[in-house]
């Protein structure tokens, strides 16, 4: 079993742990196959002891998007063209 620390500010009931109430800063054992699901919720859980052979998932950050090329400035119509139209 892997171990995680609960970071929440109030006690929480965790259905996956049999409905057990977990206290703030408490370390809880979780099923190895569910470890990633806990540590991905980084505002609530901190990984303490990952399961054997566990590798972190690839970064969830997207690569920066290049700025699109500048569009040519819109042509201003002359006052003459507006009068003729």
C-alpha positions, 0 to 999 in steps of 0.5 A: 500500500502507498502512503499519502498525506491529507493537506485539507484544512478540515477532516474529510470522509474518504469513501474509497478508504471505507468511509474513513474520516481523515484528519488534516496532516494525517498520513493514510495508506491508499491502494497502490493502483490509486496513488496517482489519483491522490497525488494529482489532487495536489491541493488535497494530497501529498505523496509520501511513499509511492508504490514500488516501481511507480513513475510520475505521469508526464507533465500536465503542462502544455508546451508554449504556443507560438505567437501566430504570424502578424496579420497584415493591417486592414486597408483603410478605404479612402474618403473618395471610395466611401463617397462613390459607394 
